[in-house]
Every structure is written in C-alpha cells, then in structure tokens.
Amino acid sequence: MSPANLSIETARREQRLHRFFEITLLLKALFAAGEIVAAIGVYVVPLDTAADFVGAITSAELAKHPHDLVAAHLADWAQNLSVATKHFVAFYLLSHGAVKLWVIIGLMRERLWYYPVALVVFTIFVLYQIHRYTLTHSVSLILITIIDLVVIALTWHEYRYLRGRRHRTA
C-alpha cells in the first residue's frame, strides 16, 4: 500500500472512530438526562406511592412464581424504603447525571481540557461501579462498566488525536 493510500485509510479509520465516539457520547448524554429526570421523579414521588407501584408490579409475578427472587427482592425493597434512602438515590442520580452531562457537553464541543477531566470522572465512576458490584453482584453494573471502559478508551484516543491535530496545524 502506498503512503498516500495508507494516509487515506488512516483518515477514514479516524473518521469512523470519531463518529463512534460521538454516538457513544450522545447515548451517554441521553442516559445522563434520564438520570436527572429519574432523580426528580424519585424526589417528587411519595414513598407510599412508589411502594404501591412496585407492589402492583411484583404481586402478579409473585402470584405466578412465588419463589421469584427478583420480584421478591423488589417488593421487599419497596416496603422498606426510607426517606434517607429516597434522598440518597435522588442526590446520587442528580449529581451523577449532571456531572456526566457537563463533561459530555465539553467533549462534544471538543474543548481539549475536558478530555483529561472526562478521563478522571469516568474512571472514578468505573471504580465506584466496581465497588458497588462487589456489594450487589449486579450484572447491569458490569455492563455499564464495560460501556464506560469503551468510552474511556475512545476518549483517550480522541484526546490524543485532537491534540496531535492541533499541534500539526499550529
């Protein structure tokens, strides 16, 4: 392959990676916005309404399958919700979503200083998720962590590419 063809192929690969990076950021931004909306919902909805809602959902499942661990766990969890738990969940979702959204907006604007900040923030989230996994063994935490690790790798790659491109044009 000639140097010109290699350069064109490299540019195409970078363009595909950049598009994939943008798509993952958009998806993470939507998820962050969902966390913010959920935080508001958790804060606004009274505890007894939440317990009634979860009870209505799980009662049919438990009637069919009385040994369903997920439904039984959810029903028990809903009955034992406290105001402190409600406030923690609302605060966690709001702060997690807001910080993530702030970082993602900075990355989408290609502000170079956001990339190291994003790497640190996303790494802290991954470490916390791993910690939570050791306590809960939730498969969803593993999936979220894998996605976050992909985003970290893409963010690192994008940072190096943009920094190099800006040095070449300066």
N, C-alpha and C positions, 0 to 999 in steps of 0.2 A: 504494500500500500504506500502510495506516495505521501510525502509530508503534507501536501495540500489536502489530500483525501483524509488523512489522519486528523488534520485540524478541523475539517468539516464534520467528521464523525464525532470528535470530541465536543464541538459546539452543539451538535444535536443531542448528545448524551447529557450535557449540562442543561440544555433547554428542557429535556424530559424530566430530569431530576428537579429542576426549578418548578415545573408545573406540578409535579407530585408533591413537592414541599408546600406550594400554595394550596393545593387541595387538602392536605392534612391540616394546615393552619385553619382553613375555612371550617373544616369539620370540628376541630378543637374549639374554634370560636363559637360555633353553634352549640356545642356541648357546654361551654362556659356560660353562654347566655341561658341555657336550660338550667344550669346550676343556680344562677341568680334568680330566675323565675321560681324554681323549686324552693329556694331559701325564703322568698317572700311568701310562698304558699305555706310552708311549714310554720312560719311565724304567725301568719294570719289565721290559719285554720285551728279552731279549738281542739284540745286534746281528745275530748269525748267524741267529737265528730270524726277525727282520724281513727280512733279505736273502733267506732261503729262501722266506718268504711272498710277497714281491714277485716273486721269480724264478718261483715256481709260477704266479702270476697272469699274468705277462708272457710266459712261454715259449710258452704256447698261442697267444697273439696274434701273437707274433713268428714262430711256425711258419707261420701262415696268411698274415701280412703282414710279411715280413722288413724292410720299409722304414718300418714304423710308428714315427714319431718319438716319440710319447708313450710307447709301451711300451719302446722302446729307451732313452729318457732315464730312465725309471723303473728299468729293470733296471740301468743304469749307476750311477745314484744309489744304489741299494740296495747294490751291490757296493762302493761307495766310502764308505760311512758310517763315520764315526769316532766315538769316544767323546765328543770335544769337540762334534761336531755333534749327537749324541744329547742331551747335556746342555743345549746351547743351545736345541734345539727343545722339550725338556721344560720348561725355565725360561720360555721365551717363551710357550708355551701356558698354563702355570700362571699366570704373572703377568698376562698379557693377560686370561684368563678371570676370574681373581679380582678384578682391578680393575674390569672391566666389570660383573661380578655385584654388587659392592659399590655401585657407582654406580647401577645399575638398581634395587636394593632401596631405596636412598634416594629415587629418583624415584617409585617405586611408593607409598612412604609419604607422598609429597607434602611432603617436607621442603624448604622453599624454598631453603636454602643449597646443596643438592645440584645444583640446576639449573645455576648457573654452573660448578660443578666438572665436571658432566657435559659441558657445552659445551666446556670446555677439554680434558678427557680424550678425548672423541670427535674433536675437531679434531686432537689430536696423533695419534690412530690414523689418521685420514684422511691426514694429511701423511706419516706413515710408510708407509702403503699406497701412496701416490703415488710415494714414493721407491723402494719395492720394485718397483712396476710399471715404473719406468724401467730397472731392472736385469733383470727377468724377463719383462716383457710378458705377464703372466698375465691372461687375461680374467676369471678369478674375482676378482682383486683389483679390477678395475674394477666388477664387480657388487657386491661387498662395499662398496666406497667409495660407490657410488650409494645403497645402502641406508643407510649411515651418514650421508650428507648429508641424506637424508629424515628420519632420526631427529634429526639436529641441528636441522633446521627445525622439526620437531614439538616438540622440547624447548624451543626458543626461544619458540615460540608458547604452549606450555603454561605456561612460566615467566611470560611477560607476562600471560597470562590469570589465573593464580593470584595473582600479585602484585596485580593490579588488583582482583580479587575480595576479597582480604583487606583492601585499603585501603578499599574501599567498605563493608565490614562492620565495620571498626574504628571 
